[in-house]
């Protein structure tokens, strides 16, 4: 499975939101690594977007080798630029025969031409075949732009509380990996992350 995460790191994400995102992602990666130990291949690509867009790693990384690099929030919300960058990556890397999942998280309104970016994405068969989810994070998230990204508005998760982001990400991961068994026991969860 190839998992793409597009994460809004604009200035409005500063403070509790970016902290919650970094903490949640560290935990989700551990969860995915545990699932990958059961013989499942999961490759992860993370694209952050603010004024500029930036891949956390230049190529998709096997989840067993993935190390989270904390993100910092500042700048504008260049969703269109992120979509164009993702379209380029999909055209170069995506294998339509494997399961591909794309998750977009944003807490505000795009500050560039996101519709052009969505148009570029929609030209990619790999994007159209992928499972797509969006997280509207906070009261000011632009549902209109998120709804153009996903295929069905039921794939948009709305979360207004930073401390519940891990639950939302966990729900999405559970949806996309239903046949992958979790190897850890509920009793083994660190209280700091529960």
C-alpha positions as CSV (number, residue, x, y, z in Angstrom):
1,X,0.0,0.0,0.0
2,X,1.2,3.5,-0.8
3,X,0.0,6.2,1.7
4,X,0.3,9.9,0.8
5,X,-0.3,12.5,3.5
6,X,-0.8,16.2,2.6
7,X,-0.5,18.2,5.7
8,X,-1.3,21.9,6.1
9,X,1.5,23.7,8.0
10,X,0.3,27.2,7.4
11,X,0.5,29.8,10.2
12,X,-3.0,29.1,11.4
13,X,-1.8,25.6,12.4
14,X,0.7,27.2,14.9
15,X,0.4,26.2,18.6
16,X,-1.8,23.4,19.8
17,X,-2.7,22.3,16.3
18,X,0.8,21.7,15.0
19,X,1.7,20.0,18.3
20,X,-1.3,17.7,18.0
21,X,-0.4,16.9,14.4
22,X,3.2,16.0,15.3
23,X,2.2,14.0,18.3
24,X,-0.6,12.2,16.4
25,X,1.6,11.4,13.4
26,X,4.4,9.9,15.6
27,X,1.8,7.6,17.1
28,X,0.1,6.7,13.8
29,X,3.5,5.8,12.4
30,X,4.2,3.4,15.3
31,X,0.8,1.8,14.7
32,X,1.5,1.4,11.0
33,X,4.9,-0.1,11.8
34,X,3.3,-2.7,14.0
35,X,0.8,-3.6,11.3
36,X,3.6,-3.8,8.7
37,X,5.4,-6.4,10.9
38,X,2.6,-8.8,9.9
39,X,4.1,-8.9,6.3
40,X,2.1,-6.0,4.9
41,X,4.1,-3.5,2.8
42,X,3.2,0.1,3.6
43,X,5.1,3.0,1.9
44,X,4.6,6.5,3.2
45,X,5.0,9.9,1.6
46,X,4.4,13.1,3.5
47,X,3.9,16.5,1.8
48,X,3.6,19.6,4.0
49,X,2.2,22.8,2.5
50,X,2.3,26.4,3.6
51,X,3.7,29.2,1.4
52,X,5.9,26.4,-0.1
53,X,5.4,22.7,-0.4
54,X,8.0,20.2,0.9
55,X,8.3,16.4,0.9
56,X,9.5,15.1,4.3
57,X,11.5,12.5,2.2
58,X,12.3,12.8,-1.5
59,X,10.9,9.3,-2.2
60,X,8.3,7.1,-0.6
61,X,9.7,5.4,2.5
62,X,8.8,1.9,3.8
63,X,6.9,2.5,7.0
64,X,9.4,0.3,8.9
65,X,12.2,2.7,8.0
66,X,10.1,5.9,8.4
67,X,11.2,8.5,11.1
68,X,8.9,11.4,11.7
69,X,10.4,14.8,11.4
70,X,8.4,17.4,13.4
71,X,6.7,20.0,11.3
72,X,6.6,23.7,12.0
73,X,3.7,26.0,11.1
74,X,4.1,29.4,9.3
75,X,3.0,31.1,6.2
76,X,0.0,30.8,3.8
77,X,-2.1,27.8,2.7
78,X,-0.9,26.8,-0.8
79,X,-3.2,23.9,-1.3
80,X,-3.2,24.3,-5.1
81,X,0.6,24.1,-5.2
82,X,0.5,21.0,-3.0
83,X,-2.0,19.3,-5.3
84,X,0.2,20.1,-8.4
85,X,3.2,18.6,-6.5
86,X,1.2,15.5,-5.6
87,X,0.0,15.2,-9.2
88,X,3.7,15.1,-10.3
89,X,4.6,12.5,-7.7
90,X,1.6,10.3,-8.7
91,X,2.5,10.4,-12.4
92,X,6.1,9.4,-11.5
93,X,5.6,6.9,-8.7
94,X,2.1,5.5,-8.3
95,X,1.4,1.9,-9.2
96,X,-2.3,1.6,-10.1
97,X,-2.2,-2.1,-9.4
98,X,-1.6,-1.6,-5.6
99,X,-3.7,0.1,-3.0
100,X,-3.2,3.8,-2.9
101,X,-4.5,6.1,-0.2
102,X,-4.3,9.9,0.1
103,X,-5.2,11.9,3.2
104,X,-5.4,15.7,3.2
105,X,-5.5,17.7,6.4
106,X,-6.2,21.4,6.4
107,X,-7.5,23.9,9.0
108,X,-8.2,26.9,6.7
109,X,-9.0,28.3,3.3
110,X,-6.5,27.9,0.4
111,X,-4.6,31.1,-0.4
112,X,-3.8,30.0,-4.0
113,X,-5.7,28.5,-6.9
114,X,-6.5,25.2,-5.4
115,X,-9.0,24.4,-8.3
116,X,-6.1,24.3,-10.8
117,X,-4.3,21.9,-8.5
118,X,-7.4,19.7,-8.1
119,X,-7.7,19.7,-12.0
120,X,-4.1,18.5,-12.3
121,X,-4.8,15.8,-9.8
122,X,-8.0,14.6,-11.5
123,X,-6.0,14.1,-14.8
124,X,-4.0,11.4,-13.0
125,X,-5.6,7.9,-13.1
126,X,-3.7,7.0,-10.0
127,X,-5.4,9.8,-8.1
128,X,-8.8,8.9,-9.4
129,X,-8.4,5.2,-8.4
130,X,-7.0,6.0,-4.9
131,X,-9.0,6.1,-1.7
132,X,-9.1,9.7,-0.6
133,X,-9.9,11.2,2.8
134,X,-9.8,14.8,4.1
135,X,-9.7,16.1,7.6
136,X,-11.2,19.5,8.3
137,X,-9.2,20.5,11.4
138,X,-10.7,23.4,13.3
139,X,-13.6,25.8,13.0
140,X,-12.2,27.6,9.9
141,X,-11.5,24.6,7.7
142,X,-12.8,25.1,4.1
143,X,-15.1,22.2,3.5
144,X,-15.7,23.4,-0.1
145,X,-12.1,22.8,-1.1
146,X,-11.9,19.5,0.8
147,X,-15.0,18.2,-0.9
148,X,-13.4,18.8,-4.4
149,X,-10.5,16.7,-3.2
150,X,-12.4,13.6,-2.1
151,X,-14.9,11.5,-4.1
152,X,-17.6,11.5,-1.4
153,X,-18.3,14.0,1.4
154,X,-18.6,11.1,3.8
155,X,-14.8,10.8,3.4
156,X,-14.4,14.2,5.1
157,X,-13.8,14.1,8.8
158,X,-14.5,17.2,10.8
159,X,-12.5,17.7,14.0
160,X,-12.5,20.9,16.0
161,X,-10.4,19.7,19.0
162,X,-6.7,19.3,18.7
163,X,-6.6,16.6,21.4
164,X,-8.9,14.4,19.3
165,X,-6.8,14.4,16.1
166,X,-5.2,11.1,16.9
167,X,-8.7,9.5,17.1
168,X,-9.6,10.8,13.6
169,X,-6.3,9.7,12.1
170,X,-6.7,6.3,13.8
171,X,-10.2,6.0,12.3
172,X,-9.0,6.6,8.8
173,X,-6.1,4.2,9.2
174,X,-8.6,1.6,10.5
175,X,-10.7,2.2,7.4
176,X,-7.8,1.7,5.0
177,X,-6.2,-1.2,6.7
178,X,-9.2,-3.4,7.8
179,X,-7.5,-6.6,6.9
180,X,-4.2,-5.8,8.6
181,X,-4.2,-7.1,12.2
182,X,-2.9,-4.9,15.0
183,X,-0.2,-6.8,16.9
184,X,-0.2,-4.7,20.0
185,X,-2.5,-5.3,22.9
186,X,-4.8,-2.5,24.2
187,X,-3.2,-2.9,27.6
188,X,0.2,-2.1,26.1
189,X,-0.7,1.5,25.1
190,X,1.4,4.1,26.8
191,X,-0.9,6.3,29.0
192,X,0.7,9.4,27.6
193,X,-0.8,8.7,24.2
194,X,-4.1,7.2,25.3
